[in-house]
Amino acid sequence: MARPRPRARLLAAAGALLVVCATVAGPRLGPGSAAYGLALGLVLAPTAVIVPGLVGTVRGQQGRLLRALRERGDAAERARRLADSEARIHERSRIAAEMHDLVGHRLSLVSLHAGGLELALERAAPQLREEAVLVRRTTRDALRELRQVLGVLGPLARDTGPDALTHATGTRADIESLVAQSRDGGIAVRLDWTGPDLDARPAPVRRAVHRVVREALTNVHRYAADAHVTVTVEHDTAGAATAAADGARVRVTVRNGARPGPPAPAEEPGTGRGLTGLRERVELLGGTFEAAPLPSGGFRVAAAVPAEPAEPGGGPAARRADDGPETLTAAGPEATGPDPAGPVPAAPGPDGRRTAEVLTLGFGLAALSALMVVGIAFVYAAQPSGRSGPAPLPRIGMTYAEVAGYGVLDNAAVRAAASGHEPPRPAGTAGCVYPFNGATERHPGGLLIARYCFDAAQRLIAIDRFDVPSVRDATPWETP
């Protein structure tokens, strides 16, 4: 951006230079004096220097402003794209967590049951054993492809949202159903529930309890299927006063013992996404999460979640979200609805903008030229005539024509007033002129009359002034 002070100084210096040049050149090159040149310079300075300079400055400033606005718009567009990209990453992370929690657990149970069916058919119906092997291998391939999809979707970043899976998610009946499914899969599981049910708690709290129990049991199915498992849920209300102060907590612990025999390596090593997702989910609600092996050889997963988490995890918005089942969508930031600001009006094209600029420039030049012509006309109309001081008077020796050129002409009324009151005419007088304008003056009691006498050669030989008494009539009787 151009600095304003040098630009103002440049315009002021150019205008002052024009005024000085007009003042100096006026008496030498023009028909007037220095004052006339100064007036002409004061008219030309704003119309020829200051106004065009300001117009050029505004145009340049407008061009720089448009470029700055375009750059800012490009930067805003890049920032919006970055924000959209980040929103997509978060959405992919949410989808990854949902797929891991919803699909991974079911596929693990299918693989486990297929393995049990394979062992049972090996003795009862060997001809059907290959079908069970095919089911188990297909399930294993599906688990591997699921992990690949999760890797493509990106790392887990945050919670999956304020929705609940179902109305019964995380309640005592839901946890008992998960435990029963694990028992059907051949795992010795015991559930210890302490405190009231969680049906009155926010959806994120119940979903966190559901996910912790389900993920821990899935890992037991994969790595310690023949170990004894204990699932403990403690709903600690800690009294009405503490609950009112948001001191109530829900503690979930899943502990499994060591395998009776040597540990069997898993067919597909885990990626660690399950425990990572659980930790992020619990910490977003303001709770704590621990997952570590036990000295006895088993494994322990423990989570403590506030029963009434603060916003945005489990406040009133989360309670309202529990009114309906969860809907898993992959809509990114583009699916947020129409822009509330409405459609952006299209900018005028370069041809229309250029035409407007040409028209504006033409009208501006025409107005500036008209202003300059009017100013110069006023200056010329006010220029001095070249004569200064009082008008010259006739002198003795001038001819009649020269005296008449000064406006001294005979007036019959003045001649009649002077008749009988004028002094004797000079010797050699051939005729006299009794002018009125400029030679007759009125004073109290009479008139002062001038008389110009000429000889036979029409030369002015005498100028006489004499008084003529005035005649005053009586006041008319009609006048009151």
N, C-alpha and C positions, 0 to 999 in steps of 0.2 A: 504494500500500500504506500502511495506517495505521501510524504509528510505535508501537512496543510500549511505550515509557516513559510517554507520556501516558495510554494505556489502563490500564496497571498502577496509575498514580497515581490515576486516577479510581475504579477498583474499590476500592483501599485506602482512599481518602477516604470513599467511600460506606459501606463496612463499618465504619470507625471511627465515623462519624456515627451509624449504627444502634446500635452498642454504647454510645456516650455517652448517646443518648436513652433506651435501655432502663435504663441505670444510674440516670439521674436520675428517670425516671418510676416505677421499681420501688417505692420506699418511699411514693410519693404516691398512685399510681393502682392499684398492685398489692397483693397480700396479703403481700409479703415486704419485705426490706430492700434496701439498695443492693447487697449481695453477690448477692442473688437476681436483681436486675435486671441485674447484670453477667453472671451466668451465662446468663440468658435472651438477652441481647444477643449473647453469644459463640456461642450456638446458632443464632440467627436470621441472623447476619451471613453465614456461609458458605452456608446453605441459601436465603436470600432475596436475596442480593446477589452474592456471589462466584461461586457455581456458575452461576446464570443469566447473569451477565456473561461468564464464560468460554465458556459454550455459544454465546452470541450472537457472541462474537469468533471462535470457531472456524467458525461458519456463514458469517460475512462473509468470513473468510479463504478458506474453501472456494469461495465464489462468485467471489472475485477470482482464485483459482488456476484455476478452470475457465475463466473468461474468458481468462486468460493462455494456457492450454493451447490453447484454440480459436484464438486469434490466432496462436500459434506453429504450429499445424497448418495454418492458412491460408497462413502465410508459407512453410512447408515445401512445401505444394502448389504455390504459385506458383514457388518455386525449382525444383521438379521439372519443372514445365511449361517453364520457361526452359531447363533442361538438356536436356529432350526436344527443344525447338525447335532448340537449338544442335546437338544430335546429328543432327537431320534436315538441317540446313544442311550439316554435314560429309558426311553420306551423299549428299546431292544433289551436292556438289562431287566426291565420288568417282565418282558415276555420270557426271557431266559429263566428267571426265577420261577415263573408260573409253570413253565414246561417242566422244569426240574421237579417241582413239588407235586404237580398234578399227574404227569406222565411217568416220571422216573419211578415213583413208588409203585404204581400199578404194574409197570413192566418188570420190576424186581419181583413182585409177588407172582406174576405169570411165569417168570423163569424158575422161581423156586418150586411152584407146583408142577411145572413141566419136568423138573429134575426128579421130584418124588414120583410122578407118574412113570418116568423112565425106569426107575428102580423097581416099581411094582409090576410093570409089564414084563420086565426081564424074566420073572419067574412065572407069572400067570399067563401071559400071551406074548411070547417072544416075537411073533410075527408082527405085532403092533408096536414093538419097541422103537423101530426106526421112525415111526410117526411122532412119538414123543421126543426123540432126539432132534427131529426136524423143528418141532415147536420150540424146544429149548434153544437151539442154535439161532433160529429166527428172532427169538426174543433178545438173545445176546447181541445179534447184529443191530437190532432196533435200538438197544441201549447205546451201542457204539456210535451209531448215526445221530442219536439224540445229543450225545456229548459233542460231536462235531458241529451240530447246528448251534448248540449253546456257545461254542467257541467263536462261531461266525457272528453271532448276535452281539458279542462284546462282554466286557466285565460287568459284574453286578455293581450297581451304583447306589440304589436307594430302595425304599420300600415300594411295594407294588401298587399302592393306592388305598383309598379309604373304603373299599367295598369288602363285603363278606362273601365267603363261598356259599353258605346257606344260612338259614335261620338257626340251625342247630350246630353250626361249626363251633368247636371248642367247648361245648357243654359236656356235662358228665356222660350223657348218652353217646355223644360223638366219640369221646376218648374210649369208652367201653367198647364201642364198635371197632375201633382200631386195634385194641388189645385182643378182641375176639378173632379178628382176621389173622393176627400174628399167631394165635393159638392154633387156628386151623392150618397154618403153614408149618406146624411142628415145633414151635418155640414155646418154652415154658415161661409165660409172662404172668406177673401178678400186679394188680392195680391197687394202690393205696390212695384214696381220696379223702382229704381232710378239709372241712369247711363247707359252706353252702355252694350251690351250683353257680356257674358263670353266665347263666342266661340273661342276667341283668347288667352285665358288663359290656363295654363298647366292643364293636366288631373287631378292631385291630388287636385287642387283647385276646379275645377268643381265638382269632386266627393264628396269633403267635403261639398260643398253647397247642393248638392243633398241629401246626407245622413242626414244632419242636418234638412232639411225641412221634409224629409220623416219620420225620427224618431219622430220628434215633432208632426207631424200630426197623426202618429200611436198612440202615447200616448194620444192625444186628443180624438181619436176614442174610446179608452179603458176607459178613466176616466172622460171625459167631453164632451160627444157627442152632448149635446144640448147647448153648450156654443159658443159664438161668437169668431172667431179666425182671427187674422191678421198676415199675412206673409209679412215681409219687407226685401227686398234685396237692398242693397246700394253698387253699384260699384263705389268707390271713386278713380278716376284717379289722382286727385289733381294736374293737370297740367302736361305738357310734361316733364318738368325738374324733378319734383318729381317722376314721373313714371320711368324716366330713372334711378333714384337713388334707385329703388325698394321701393318707398314710397307708392305706390298704395295699397289699401286694399279692401277686399270684406267683408261687414258686413251683417250678416243674423240674423234676429230676428223673432221668432214665439211666439206670445203672445195670450193667450186665457183668456177670462173673467171667472167670477164665474158662476156656474150653477144656473139656476133660482130657483130650488128647493133644498132640502137637498142633500148632496153628496151621491151618490150610490156606495157601495163598489164593487170593481171589483171581478168577479168570480174567476180569477186567479191572485194572487199578482205578481207583476213584480220582476225581479231579479236585476234590475239596470245595466245590461250589456249594454243596449243601450246607456244610457248617458255616461257610462264609456268609451265605444268604441268611441263615438263622441269626448269626451275630449282628449283622446289619439291621435285621428286622427288630430284634430285641433292643438294640441300642437306640434306634430311632424312637422307640416308645419310652426311652429313659430308663431302661432296665440294664441288667448285667447278664453276661453269658459266659459260661465256662465249658470247655470240652477238652478232656485230658485223660490219658490212660491211668489206671489205678496201680498201686504197687503190687497188688495181688494178681495182676495179669488181665483184669477186666478193663472196662472203659466207662466213663461217667460223663453225661451231658446234663448240665444244670443251667436253668434260666430263671431269673427273677424279674417280673414285669409289674409296673404299677397298675393297680386295678382301675385307676382313673387317670390315664396319662394326660399331659397338657397338650394343647394345640401345637402343631397340626395333626398329631398322631391319633388322639382319641378323645377330642373334645366333643362339643355338641354336633359338629359336622360329622364326626365318626358315628355318633349315635344315630343320626338321621340316615347314614349310609347303610345301617343294619336293617332298614325296612325292606330291603329286597335282596335277591341273590346277586352274586357277583357276575358281572359280564366282562369277559376277557376280550379286549379289543386291541388291535395293533395300530389304532389311529394315532398318527403323529401330530405335530403342531399344525399340519395343514388341515386337519379335520375338526378344527375348533369353531367352525361356523363362518358366516360372512363377516366381512370387516365392518365393525360398527360405524366407522367413519364414512362408509359409502364409497362408491367408485371415485377414483382419482381423476379429475378432469385432465384431458389431454392438452399438452402444451402446444402453442401455435407453431406451425412449421417454419422452416427457415425462409421460405418465400414470403409468407405473410408477414413475418417479422421484418424482413428487409423492406417490403413495401411500406409498412408503417413508419420505419425509420426514414425512408426517403420523403414521404409526405410530411412528416414532422419537421425534417430539415428544411424542406421547401417553404413551408408556412413560416418557420422561424426566420429564414433569410428575408422573406417578403416583409414580415413585420419589422425586422431590424432596419431594412432599407427605408421603409415608410417613416419610421421613427427618426432616422438620420436626415431624411429630406425635410421633414417638418421642423426639426431643430435648426438646420441650416437656414431654412426660410425665415424662421423667427429671428435669427441672428442678423441676416441681411436686412430684414425689415426694420430692425432697431439700430442699424448702423448710422453714424452721424452724417449730416448732409454736407459738411465741409465748410459751412459758414458758422461763425461763433460771434457772440456779442450783439449789441443793438444794431438795427438796420441803418445803413448810411443815409444821410440827409442831402438834399440838393444843395449845390454850392453856386456862388455867384460866378457867372461866366458860362454856365452850362446852357446848352440849347434847349429849346422847348421840348424836343423829342426825348432828350435825356432826362429832363425833369419829369415828363409824363411816364417814363419808364420806372420811376420810383413811386408811382401811384398818385402823383399830384395832378389832379384833374379838376376842372372848374365845376362848381355846384351852383345852380340857379338860386336855391334858397339862401345859401350863404351870401351870394352876391346881393340878393334883395335885402338881407338883414344889414349888410354893410353900407347900403346906399344912404347917404346923408350923415353917416357917422364915421366914415373913414377919413384919414388925414390926406393932405394933398399928395398927388402922385409925383414921383421924381421927374426931373426934366428929361426929356427924350423918351418918355414911356409911350410905347405904341399900343399896349394892352396889358391887362392884369388877369390873373387866375385866382379864384377864391375856392380852394379845396375844402372838403369837409372831413374826410377820414384822415386822422393823424394830424390835422392842423387846427381843428376847432375844439375848444375846451369850454366846458360850462363851469361857471363859478357863481357864487351868490350875487344876485343883482344884475347879471349880464352874461355875455359870451366872449371868449377870447378868440378872435378870428385872425388867420394868417392870410397875407396877400403877396402873391408873386408877380412882379412886374417885368415885362420884357420890352426890349427896344424894337426898332424896325427890322433888325437882322435876326429877330427871335432869340436874342441872348438875354439871360436872366441878369437884370441890373440891380434889383432890390428885393428884399424880403422884409415885409413889415408885419407887425402884430399889434392889434389895437382891440379895445373893449367896445362892445356894443351893448347898451342897456336893454334889459328884458322888459317886456310889457306884461303887467299883471292885471287882469280883469277883476271886477268885483265878484264876490261869491254868489253863485246863482241862488235865486230864492227857493228853487226846488230842494237844495241841499239843506238838511236840518242843521 
